[in-house]
Amino acid sequence: MLRCRQQRIASYGASRRTMHHNAAAIDQLVSLVYQSAIDLDAESRFLEVACSELKLASACVVAIDITQRTSRMTALYVRTPSMSVAAQRALMREYNRHFSSYNPLTEIAIDKGLLVAGGTVYVEDLVPHPLLEKTAMHSNLFQPQGWDDHAGIVTMADDRRALTVSFALSEDSSPITEDLKAVLQILAGHLPRAHKLRQTLENRRLMRDAALQSLDSLTFGMIIIDETSKVVFCNQAAHSALENSSALSLRNAEMHCGLARSQKLLQQHIAMAIDSAQHGLDVHWTPVELDLPGNGGRSTIICAYPLRLTRSADAQPQPACVLYLREPESEISDSLDNLIALFKLTPAEASVALAISRGESLEQIAATMAHSVATSRTLLKRVYAKTGTNRQNELARLLLSLTALSSRQD
């Protein structure tokens, strides 16, 4: 495999050395190919540079629907100083109006099976040049623009669709030379890879956007904090909680609480979660209640959990802690009836579960429910068994997730 790779690199280098085209220009084109995977504006720049450096009359991107046998031009650059951007767009619309539903060259390419990713297609592969001159495409598109020969690179193709980058030569520079074919062959090796990269990035963007929308749909606050204690993300509920609170806020991108003892408790839980994340420990703590002065007498329950770190070469601070926020009064699945129905809990077990989600200790629960701590512990073990959880934090997270469900149903 290494030998094959070395041979390809050597072949690429030899091809560049034997070409009349500037090697730096070819490198620039290859660079633009990959930039276009990240920035769509680079695609237009690629078409422009290709026309300029390779002395082409025009370059365009054409999307082909193989099943419907239709095509649509999505980008176009014409190397004519007198043609404005608006005129080029008008020409692209003209193409799509006349040749979208029927393009003879596309028909032939499909029938001959020439639409293969990484392949190059020339006019002589499709139809003899004298016959091309008799087509409506030649008389209505090529001839008025002074274009003659034609070549294309297939950047993507499957059973349903294909994407090509097509080039046209002016009449005075036709036909396509072997030197130009060699350059197009180099580009043909990179365009499919860049297209796959673009697809991967687009899929990740869609997944990211879906994840962010899902987090914003939660009715409790979620804050993600990195290894340096800096807040890197707040969902919509967290933003609202911070905006409406006179005690909780962000200072220099760090969580801050107006009451000293609550600030200390908040920092401790965040620090413990970050430390656990950095040491790869699956350690969790019981939710705690913060007293917030000047907040209408309301407190806030916080739950801090470590996130799994994945070390990378750039050593940038990574998200290490997720902090959940909610008010004790908020609906968790708040009625005992919901918990009893969902998990077959007894009223006493449901009361313990709700108390745990509010950050109460077993001692506090025992005092409130007028029984011993041992009884609270026994009830909690039964709740674990019926809900499939093992720790207080897991139970709290489960009930937090039910908050969103019950609120959306309401």
VOPAGU-2260 file (C-alpha; in pm, 1 decimal, decimal comma):
REM VOPAGU-2260
SITE   aa  ch    i         X         Y         Z
SITE  MET   A    0       0,0       0,0       0,0
SITE  LEU   A    1     285,1     238,4      88,3
SITE  ARG   A    2     459,8     153,8    -239,2
SITE  CYS   A    3     141,2     227,7    -435,9
SITE  ARG   A    4     103,0     558,7    -254,7
SITE  GLN   A    5     465,4     648,3    -328,7
SITE  GLN   A    6     413,5     558,3    -693,0
SITE  ARG   A    7     106,1     781,0    -711,6
SITE  ILE   A    8     294,8    1069,6    -552,4
SITE  ALA   A    9     587,3    1018,3    -788,2
SITE  SER   A   10     350,9    1003,3   -1084,6
SITE  TYR   A   11     176,7    1321,4    -969,4
SITE  GLY   A   12     511,6    1498,4    -933,6
SITE  ALA   A   13     634,1    1374,5   -1272,0
SITE  SER   A   14     310,2    1487,8   -1438,8
SITE  ARG   A   15     346,6    1834,7   -1292,3
SITE  ARG   A   16     709,3    1860,5   -1405,0
SITE  THR   A   17     630,6    1763,9   -1765,9
SITE  MET   A   18     335,7    2003,9   -1801,4
SITE  HIS   A   19     356,3    2343,6   -1959,7
SITE  HIS   A   20     110,3    2475,9   -1702,9
SITE  ASN   A   21     255,7    2643,6   -1398,0
SITE  ALA   A   22     297,3    2392,7   -1113,7
SITE  ALA   A   23     208,4    2662,5    -861,4
SITE  ALA   A   24    -119,2    2720,9   -1046,2
SITE  ILE   A   25    -202,0    2350,4   -1027,1
SITE  ASP   A   26    -126,2    2350,5    -655,2
SITE  GLN   A   27    -354,8    2651,9    -615,7
SITE  LEU   A   28    -635,0    2471,8    -799,0
SITE  VAL   A   29    -597,0    2161,8    -581,8
SITE  SER   A   30    -601,4    2382,6    -271,3
SITE  LEU   A   31    -920,4    2553,4    -389,5
SITE  VAL   A   32   -1079,5    2214,4    -452,6
SITE  TYR   A   33   -1049,0    2129,8     -83,3
SITE  GLN   A   34   -1133,7    2480,8      34,6
SITE  SER   A   35   -1462,4    2449,3    -153,6
SITE  ALA   A   36   -1553,5    2161,0      77,7
SITE  ILE   A   37   -1557,0    2411,2     364,9
SITE  ASP   A   38   -1645,9    2737,5     191,7
SITE  LEU   A   39   -1885,4    2743,3    -102,8
SITE  ASP   A   40   -1737,6    3074,7    -215,3
SITE  ALA   A   41   -1415,1    2888,6    -289,9
SITE  GLU   A   42   -1603,6    2689,1    -555,4
SITE  SER   A   43   -1659,2    3005,0    -759,8
SITE  ARG   A   44   -1295,7    3099,5    -707,6
SITE  PHE   A   45   -1189,7    2753,8    -830,9
SITE  LEU   A   46   -1390,2    2795,2   -1153,3
SITE  GLU   A   47   -1237,4    3140,6   -1206,5
SITE  VAL   A   48    -878,0    3029,9   -1146,2
SITE  ALA   A   49    -925,0    2718,8   -1361,4
SITE  CYS   A   50   -1039,6    2931,4   -1654,4
SITE  SER   A   51    -761,9    3184,7   -1604,9
SITE  GLU   A   52    -469,0    2946,5   -1556,3
SITE  LEU   A   53    -578,1    2676,1   -1799,1
SITE  LYS   A   54    -693,4    2922,7   -2066,3
SITE  LEU   A   55   -1049,0    2789,2   -2068,6
SITE  ALA   A   56   -1347,4    2981,1   -2200,6
SITE  SER   A   57   -1583,1    2876,5   -1922,5
SITE  ALA   A   58   -1626,5    2642,3   -1627,7
SITE  CYS   A   59   -1944,8    2530,4   -1458,4
SITE  VAL   A   60   -2088,0    2285,3   -1206,4
SITE  VAL   A   61   -2374,8    2067,5   -1326,3
SITE  ALA   A   62   -2593,7    1845,7   -1106,9
SITE  ILE   A   63   -2743,6    1547,5   -1289,9
SITE  ASP   A   64   -3046,8    1343,2   -1187,8
SITE  ILE   A   65   -2972,5    1008,1   -1349,8
SITE  THR   A   66   -3313,6     854,7   -1280,2
SITE  GLN   A   67   -3501,0    1150,6   -1429,7
SITE  ARG   A   68   -3230,4    1220,2   -1690,5
SITE  THR   A   69   -3230,7    1589,4   -1610,2
SITE  SER   A   70   -2949,1    1830,3   -1533,2
SITE  ARG   A   71   -2916,6    2167,3   -1365,6
SITE  MET   A   72   -2627,3    2412,0   -1375,2
SITE  THR   A   73   -2553,3    2539,2   -1023,2
SITE  ALA   A   74   -2244,1    2756,1   -1081,8
SITE  LEU   A   75   -2084,5    2919,9   -1385,1
SITE  TYR   A   76   -1780,3    3132,4   -1466,5
SITE  VAL   A   77   -1713,4    3275,1   -1812,2
SITE  ARG   A   78   -1366,7    3414,6   -1893,0
SITE  THR   A   79   -1492,4    3710,5   -2088,1
SITE  PRO   A   80   -1402,7    4054,2   -1943,5
SITE  SER   A   81   -1705,7    4216,2   -2101,1
SITE  MET   A   82   -1951,3    3970,0   -1940,7
SITE  SER   A   83   -2078,4    4089,2   -1603,5
SITE  VAL   A   84   -2172,5    3864,3   -1312,1
SITE  ALA   A   85   -2538,5    3940,4   -1382,0
SITE  ALA   A   86   -2494,6    3835,2   -1746,4
SITE  GLN   A   87   -2329,4    3508,6   -1635,3
SITE  ARG   A   88   -2621,2    3436,3   -1403,6
SITE  ALA   A   89   -2862,1    3508,8   -1687,8
SITE  LEU   A   90   -2669,6    3263,4   -1908,2
SITE  MET   A   91   -2693,5    2999,0   -1636,0
SITE  ARG   A   92   -3069,9    3053,1   -1612,1
SITE  GLU   A   93   -3089,8    3026,5   -1991,1
SITE  TYR   A   94   -2911,6    2691,1   -1982,8
SITE  ASN   A   95   -3141,6    2557,0   -1712,5
SITE  ARG   A   96   -3448,7    2675,7   -1900,3
SITE  HIS   A   97   -3352,2    2515,3   -2232,1
SITE  PHE   A   98   -3140,3    2212,2   -2138,4
SITE  SER   A   99   -3245,0    2109,0   -1786,4
SITE  SER   A  100   -3506,8    1860,9   -1905,2
SITE  TYR   A  101   -3308,6    1740,3   -2206,2
SITE  ASN   A  102   -2934,1    1761,8   -2265,4
SITE  PRO   A  103   -2809,8    1533,8   -2543,2
SITE  LEU   A  104   -2459,1    1513,3   -2397,1
SITE  THR   A  105   -2599,8    1412,1   -2058,2
SITE  GLU   A  106   -2819,9    1148,2   -2222,4
SITE  ILE   A  107   -2521,6     995,1   -2403,0
SITE  ALA   A  108   -2302,1    1004,5   -2090,3
SITE  ILE   A  109   -2569,2     816,9   -1893,6
SITE  ASP   A  110   -2627,4     560,1   -2169,6
SITE  LYS   A  111   -2254,0     493,5   -2211,2
SITE  GLY   A  112   -2197,2     463,1   -1835,9
SITE  LEU   A  113   -1942,2     746,1   -1833,8
SITE  LEU   A  114   -2063,5     907,5   -1510,8
SITE  VAL   A  115   -1810,9     748,7   -1275,5
SITE  ALA   A  116   -1668,9     945,9    -982,2
SITE  GLY   A  117   -1313,7    1056,8   -1054,5
SITE  GLY   A  118   -1353,8    1007,4   -1427,5
SITE  THR   A  119   -1297,1    1258,3   -1707,5
SITE  VAL   A  120   -1533,7    1287,8   -2002,6
SITE  TYR   A  121   -1449,6    1452,0   -2335,3
SITE  VAL   A  122   -1663,6    1533,9   -2637,0
SITE  GLU   A  123   -1501,2    1259,4   -2841,0
SITE  ASP   A  124   -1617,3    1011,6   -2573,9
SITE  LEU   A  125   -1976,0    1123,7   -2632,2
SITE  VAL   A  126   -2025,3    1213,8   -2996,0
SITE  PRO   A  127   -1811,0    1295,2   -3303,0
SITE  HIS   A  128   -1742,5    1667,1   -3317,9
SITE  PRO   A  129   -1929,6    1719,3   -3648,4
SITE  LEU   A  130   -2244,2    1579,2   -3487,1
SITE  LEU   A  131   -2200,5    1803,1   -3183,9
SITE  GLU   A  132   -2214,4    2104,9   -3414,9
SITE  LYS   A  133   -2560,8    1994,7   -3529,5
SITE  THR   A  134   -2712,3    1988,9   -3180,5
SITE  ALA   A  135   -2930,3    2263,4   -3034,0
SITE  MET   A  136   -2684,1    2293,5   -2745,1
SITE  HIS   A  137   -2406,8    2389,5   -2986,8
SITE  SER   A  138   -2616,0    2636,6   -3185,8
SITE  ASN   A  139   -2793,5    2792,6   -2884,8
SITE  LEU   A  140   -2517,2    2785,5   -2621,7
SITE  PHE   A  141   -2170,9    2702,2   -2754,9
SITE  GLN   A  142   -2171,9    2892,3   -3080,6
SITE  PRO   A  143   -2309,8    3227,3   -2951,1
SITE  GLN   A  144   -2039,1    3227,4   -2680,7
SITE  GLY   A  145   -1761,8    3123,6   -2918,2
SITE  TRP   A  146   -1708,5    2792,7   -2737,6
SITE  ASP   A  147   -1594,9    2482,0   -2919,0
SITE  ASP   A  148   -1448,4    2180,7   -2741,4
SITE  HIS   A  149   -1581,6    2047,1   -2411,6
SITE  ALA   A  150   -1453,5    1839,1   -2117,1
SITE  GLY   A  151   -1589,3    1733,0   -1781,7
SITE  ILE   A  152   -1481,0    1582,7   -1450,3
SITE  VAL   A  153   -1725,2    1363,4   -1256,7
SITE  THR   A  154   -1687,8    1459,2    -891,1
SITE  MET   A  155   -1965,8    1236,1    -757,3
SITE  ALA   A  156   -2185,5     963,2    -901,4
SITE  ASP   A  157   -2416,8     688,2    -778,7
SITE  ASP   A  158   -2723,9     514,0    -919,5
SITE  ARG   A  159   -2942,9     822,2    -878,0
SITE  ARG   A  160   -2736,7    1131,8    -929,3
SITE  ALA   A  161   -2405,3    1276,0   -1039,2
SITE  LEU   A  162   -2213,9    1601,2   -1008,8
SITE  THR   A  163   -1976,2    1724,0   -1277,2
SITE  VAL   A  164   -1740,1    2014,6   -1327,7
SITE  SER   A  165   -1749,7    2097,2   -1698,7
SITE  PHE   A  166   -1514,2    2313,1   -1904,7
SITE  ALA   A  167   -1541,6    2466,8   -2249,4
SITE  LEU   A  168   -1262,5    2588,6   -2477,2
SITE  SER   A  169   -1284,1    2881,5   -2712,8
SITE  GLU   A  170   -1269,3    2818,3   -3084,8
SITE  ASP   A  171    -916,1    2957,4   -3110,2
SITE  SER   A  172    -776,3    2723,9   -2841,2
SITE  SER   A  173    -958,1    2404,8   -2942,2
SITE  PRO   A  174    -906,5    2111,4   -2939,5
SITE  ILE   A  175    -811,9    1994,1   -2590,3
SITE  THR   A  176    -440,3    1916,1   -2567,5
SITE  GLU   A  177    -282,1    1619,1   -2393,7
SITE  ASP   A  178    -121,4    1863,7   -2154,1
SITE  LEU   A  179    -462,2    1997,8   -2048,8
SITE  LYS   A  180    -598,2    1644,0   -2017,4
SITE  ALA   A  181    -317,7    1562,2   -1775,9
SITE  VAL   A  182    -411,3    1860,7   -1558,5
SITE  LEU   A  183    -778,1    1763,6   -1559,9
SITE  GLN   A  184    -679,2    1410,6   -1462,8
SITE  ILE   A  185    -497,3    1546,2   -1157,4
SITE  LEU   A  186    -800,4    1750,6   -1057,3
SITE  ALA   A  187   -1022,7    1447,9   -1116,0
SITE  GLY   A  188    -830,3    1266,2    -842,5
SITE  HIS   A  189    -906,9    1538,3    -587,5
SITE  LEU   A  190   -1259,5    1656,3    -666,2
SITE  PRO   A  191   -1434,3    1334,6    -547,8
SITE  ARG   A  192   -1240,6    1341,8    -219,5
SITE  ALA   A  193   -1334,7    1704,8    -164,1
SITE  HIS   A  194   -1698,0    1625,3    -237,7
SITE  LYS   A  195   -1699,2    1343,7      19,6
SITE  LEU   A  196   -1540,7    1580,7     269,8
SITE  ARG   A  197   -1812,9    1836,2     201,2
SITE  GLN   A  198   -2081,0    1570,5     252,0
SITE  THR   A  199   -1923,0    1462,0     580,8
SITE  LEU   A  200   -1904,9    1819,7     707,2
SITE  GLU   A  201   -2261,0    1888,7     598,0
SITE  ASN   A  202   -2388,2    1575,4     773,8
SITE  ARG   A  203   -2206,3    1678,7    1089,3
SITE  ARG   A  204   -2353,7    2027,7    1066,2
SITE  LEU   A  205   -2703,9    1883,1    1034,7
SITE  MET   A  206   -2644,5    1652,2    1332,5
SITE  ARG   A  207   -2505,1    1943,5    1535,4
SITE  ASP   A  208   -2802,2    2165,1    1452,5
SITE  ALA   A  209   -3044,8    1886,1    1543,7
SITE  ALA   A  210   -2862,8    1830,7    1874,0
SITE  LEU   A  211   -2871,8    2203,0    1957,2
SITE  GLN   A  212   -3242,9    2222,7    1877,7
SITE  SER   A  213   -3303,2    1919,3    2099,4
SITE  LEU   A  214   -3111,9    2077,6    2388,4
SITE  ASP   A  215   -3305,1    2402,3    2347,1
SITE  SER   A  216   -3631,6    2208,9    2369,2
SITE  LEU   A  217   -3548,4    2094,5    2723,9
SITE  THR   A  218   -3734,0    2276,6    2999,1
SITE  PHE   A  219   -3441,2    2268,6    3243,6
SITE  GLY   A  220   -3113,1    2456,1    3209,5
SITE  MET   A  221   -2807,2    2280,8    3066,8
SITE  ILE   A  222   -2464,2    2447,3    3078,1
SITE  ILE   A  223   -2145,2    2293,2    2937,6
SITE  ILE   A  224   -1817,6    2399,7    3099,3
SITE  ASP   A  225   -1464,1    2332,1    2975,3
SITE  GLU   A  226   -1151,2    2227,6    3165,9
SITE  THR   A  227   -1068,8    2589,0    3253,6
SITE  SER   A  228   -1412,8    2643,3    3411,3
SITE  LYS   A  229   -1525,8    2855,8    3114,6
SITE  VAL   A  230   -1885,1    2820,4    2995,9
SITE  VAL   A  231   -1889,3    2709,1    2631,6
SITE  PHE   A  232   -2261,3    2642,0    2584,8
SITE  CYS   A  233   -2596,6    2727,5    2742,5
SITE  ASN   A  234   -2927,6    2594,1    2617,4
SITE  GLN   A  235   -3226,8    2824,9    2589,8
SITE  ALA   A  236   -3359,9    2736,8    2935,6
SITE  ALA   A  237   -3020,4    2814,7    3092,8
SITE  HIS   A  238   -3002,3    3149,1    2910,3
SITE  SER   A  239   -3346,9    3237,2    3042,2
SITE  ALA   A  240   -3255,5    3131,2    3396,5
SITE  LEU   A  241   -2942,0    3347,3    3395,9
SITE  GLU   A  242   -3119,5    3646,5    3242,6
SITE  ASN   A  243   -3405,2    3630,5    3496,4
SITE  SER   A  244   -3186,6    3570,6    3801,1
SITE  SER   A  245   -3030,8    3851,5    4000,8
SITE  ALA   A  246   -2806,2    3603,3    4182,5
SITE  LEU   A  247   -2678,3    3365,3    3912,3
SITE  SER   A  248   -2476,6    3510,5    3625,3
SITE  LEU   A  249   -2177,6    3470,7    3395,5
SITE  ARG   A  250   -1864,1    3668,9    3476,8
SITE  ASN   A  251   -1575,6    3640,1    3233,2
SITE  ALA   A  252   -1751,5    3332,5    3091,0
SITE  GLU   A  253   -1757,2    3162,3    3434,5
SITE  MET   A  254   -2054,2    3077,3    3655,2
SITE  HIS   A  255   -2101,5    3314,7    3946,2
SITE  CYS   A  256   -2342,2    3324,6    4240,7
SITE  GLY   A  257   -2413,0    3634,8    4448,0
SITE  LEU   A  258   -2417,9    3453,3    4784,2
SITE  ALA   A  259   -2074,2    3350,7    4912,3
SITE  ARG   A  260   -2171,6    3007,3    5046,7
SITE  SER   A  261   -2369,5    2926,0    4732,4
SITE  GLN   A  262   -2078,5    3046,7    4517,4
SITE  LYS   A  263   -1842,8    2816,1    4707,9
SITE  LEU   A  264   -2079,7    2519,9    4667,8
SITE  LEU   A  265   -2124,6    2591,8    4297,3
SITE  GLN   A  266   -1748,8    2614,0    4237,2
SITE  GLN   A  267   -1684,6    2296,2    4437,1
SITE  HIS   A  268   -1927,7    2088,7    4232,2
SITE  ILE   A  269   -1797,5    2223,3    3902,8
SITE  ALA   A  270   -1435,6    2164,8    4010,5
SITE  MET   A  271   -1509,3    1807,8    4123,4
SITE  ALA   A  272   -1679,0    1727,6    3793,0
SITE  ILE   A  273   -1388,2    1872,3    3592,3
SITE  ASP   A  274   -1134,2    1683,9    3804,2
SITE  SER   A  275   -1325,1    1357,9    3754,3
SITE  ALA   A  276   -1336,7    1418,2    3378,7
SITE  GLN   A  277    -961,5    1484,7    3362,6
SITE  HIS   A  278    -886,6    1164,8    3551,4
SITE  GLY   A  279   -1137,8     952,9    3361,8
SITE  LEU   A  280   -1347,3     885,2    3670,1
SITE  ASP   A  281   -1717,7     807,3    3654,9
SITE  VAL   A  282   -1793,4     992,3    3980,0
SITE  HIS   A  283   -2120,1    1174,4    4043,8
SITE  TRP   A  284   -2273,8    1371,8    4325,4
SITE  THR   A  285   -2620,3    1423,2    4463,4
SITE  PRO   A  286   -2801,5    1733,7    4330,6
SITE  VAL   A  287   -2767,0    2027,9    4568,5
SITE  GLU   A  288   -2985,7    2330,1    4634,5
SITE  LEU   A  289   -2835,6    2678,6    4606,0
SITE  ASP   A  290   -2978,8    2966,3    4804,5
SITE  LEU   A  291   -2999,4    3269,5    4577,6
SITE  PRO   A  292   -3035,9    3610,1    4747,8
SITE  GLY   A  293   -3260,3    3863,2    4576,7
SITE  ASN   A  294   -3416,3    3592,7    4361,9
SITE  GLY   A  295   -3768,1    3624,2    4495,0
SITE  GLY   A  296   -3692,6    3377,4    4769,8
SITE  ARG   A  297   -3644,3    3101,6    4512,3
SITE  SER   A  298   -3354,4    2858,3    4522,4
SITE  THR   A  299   -3201,3    2661,4    4234,8
SITE  ILE   A  300   -3105,4    2297,2    4224,6
SITE  ILE   A  301   -2777,8    2216,8    4046,3
SITE  CYS   A  302   -2637,2    1885,3    3928,1
SITE  ALA   A  303   -2277,9    1872,4    3796,3
SITE  TYR   A  304   -2152,7    1570,3    3599,6
SITE  PRO   A  305   -1816,5    1495,8    3435,8
SITE  LEU   A  306   -1791,4    1450,6    3059,9
SITE  ARG   A  307   -1563,3    1204,2    2885,4
SITE  LEU   A  308   -1257,2    1378,0    2739,5
SITE  THR   A  309   -1095,7    1288,5    2407,0
SITE  ARG   A  310    -741,9    1421,5    2388,4
SITE  SER   A  311    -628,1    1576,2    2059,9
SITE  ALA   A  312    -298,9    1707,3    1927,3
SITE  ASP   A  313    -395,5    2075,4    1950,8
SITE  ALA   A  314    -450,1    2042,2    2328,9
SITE  GLN   A  315    -736,6    2293,2    2335,5
SITE  PRO   A  316    -951,3    2301,4    2652,5
SITE  GLN   A  317   -1228,0    2046,7    2613,0
SITE  PRO   A  318   -1581,4    2035,6    2752,2
SITE  ALA   A  319   -1543,1    1862,3    3088,2
SITE  CYS   A  320   -1860,2    1927,0    3287,1
SITE  VAL   A  321   -2233,1    1952,0    3225,4
SITE  LEU   A  322   -2426,5    2153,0    3480,5
SITE  TYR   A  323   -2804,0    2116,8    3509,2
SITE  LEU   A  324   -3016,6    2393,6    3658,5
SITE  ARG   A  325   -3379,3    2390,4    3767,9
SITE  GLU   A  326   -3604,4    2544,8    4025,4
SITE  PRO   A  327   -3745,2    2312,2    4294,1
SITE  GLU   A  328   -4094,7    2429,3    4203,0
SITE  SER   A  329   -4060,2    2325,4    3838,7
SITE  GLU   A  330   -4252,4    2025,3    3721,1
SITE  ILE   A  331   -4032,1    1721,4    3708,8
SITE  SER   A  332   -4294,1    1474,2    3626,4
SITE  ASP   A  333   -4409,7    1648,4    3926,9
SITE  SER   A  334   -4716,5    1462,1    4037,7
SITE  LEU   A  335   -4673,8    1147,2    4235,2
SITE  ASP   A  336   -4935,2     992,7    4006,6
SITE  ASN   A  337   -4700,8    1023,8    3705,0
SITE  LEU   A  338   -4415,8     845,8    3878,6
SITE  ILE   A  339   -4644,5     580,2    4020,5
SITE  ALA   A  340   -4790,6     513,7    3675,2
SITE  LEU   A  341   -4458,1     519,5    3487,3
SITE  PHE   A  342   -4249,7     303,7    3721,1
SITE  LYS   A  343   -4507,2     127,4    3937,9
SITE  LEU   A  344   -4379,3     310,1    4244,3
SITE  THR   A  345   -4564,2     324,3    4571,3
SITE  PRO   A  346   -4661,5     673,9    4696,3
SITE  ALA   A  347   -4377,5     659,2    4951,2
SITE  GLU   A  348   -4123,1     555,0    4685,9
SITE  ALA   A  349   -4241,7     830,5    4451,0
SITE  SER   A  350   -4205,4    1087,5    4730,2
SITE  VAL   A  351   -3847,1     974,4    4792,9
SITE  ALA   A  352   -3767,0     991,8    4420,9
SITE  LEU   A  353   -3898,8    1348,4    4393,3
SITE  ALA   A  354   -3710,7    1452,5    4707,5
SITE  ILE   A  355   -3384,4    1310,6    4569,2
SITE  SER   A  356   -3438,6    1503,1    4245,3
SITE  ARG   A  357   -3471,8    1821,1    4453,1
SITE  GLY   A  358   -3130,3    1757,0    4608,7
SITE  GLU   A  359   -3253,0    1649,2    4951,4
SITE  SER   A  360   -3042,0    1412,7    5160,4
SITE  LEU   A  361   -3170,5    1088,0    5308,3
SITE  GLU   A  362   -3169,1    1254,5    5648,1
SITE  GLN   A  363   -3387,1    1540,9    5523,4
SITE  ILE   A  364   -3622,3    1296,3    5353,6
SITE  ALA   A  365   -3651,6    1090,7    5673,5
SITE  ALA   A  366   -3734,3    1402,8    5876,5
SITE  THR   A  367   -3992,6    1524,2    5624,1
SITE  MET   A  368   -4161,4    1185,1    5590,4
SITE  ALA   A  369   -4138,0    1110,4    5964,9
SITE  HIS   A  370   -3952,3     780,2    5941,0
SITE  SER   A  371   -3597,3     658,7    5994,7
SITE  VAL   A  372   -3298,7     710,9    5761,9
SITE  ALA   A  373   -3285,1     333,2    5718,4
SITE  THR   A  374   -3641,0     340,2    5584,7
SITE  SER   A  375   -3548,5     621,8    5341,3
SITE  ARG   A  376   -3251,9     414,7    5223,9
SITE  THR   A  377   -3470,5     106,5    5173,2
SITE  LEU   A  378   -3727,1     305,9    4975,9
SITE  LEU   A  379   -3449,5     455,2    4761,2
SITE  LYS   A  380   -3312,7     106,8    4681,0
SITE  ARG   A  381   -3659,4       4,7    4562,5
SITE  VAL   A  382   -3676,3     316,4    4344,3
SITE  TYR   A  383   -3337,9     226,8    4191,1
SITE  ALA   A  384   -3462,5    -123,1    4108,7
SITE  LYS   A  385   -3786,9      -2,9    3949,5
SITE  THR   A  386   -3633,1     283,7    3750,1
SITE  GLY   A  387   -3320,1      97,7    3637,0
SITE  THR   A  388   -3085,6     345,7    3804,2
SITE  ASN   A  389   -2798,2     288,3    4046,9
SITE  ARG   A  390   -2708,0     628,7    4188,0
SITE  GLN   A  391   -2887,5     937,6    4307,8
SITE  ASN   A  392   -2747,0    1142,8    4019,3
SITE  GLU   A  393   -2875,3     887,5    3766,4
SITE  LEU   A  394   -3219,2     904,9    3922,6
SITE  ALA   A  395   -3208,0    1286,0    3915,3
SITE  ARG   A  396   -3107,6    1283,7    3547,8
SITE  LEU   A  397   -3390,3    1044,2    3466,2
SITE  LEU   A  398   -3645,9    1268,2    3632,9
SITE  LEU   A  399   -3495,9    1572,4    3460,9
SITE  SER   A  400   -3549,2    1404,5    3125,8
SITE  LEU   A  401   -3909,8    1338,1    3221,8
SITE  THR   A  402   -3946,2    1711,6    3283,4
SITE  ALA   A  403   -3911,7    1782,9    2913,2
SITE  LEU   A  404   -4150,6    1505,4    2816,8
SITE  SER   A  405   -4423,4    1601,1    3060,2
SITE  SER   A  406   -4390,2    1974,0    2981,7
SITE  ARG   A  407   -4412,1    1919,1    2605,3
SITE  GLN   A  408   -4717,9    1698,8    2651,0
SITE  ASP   A  409   -4881,7    1966,7    2863,4
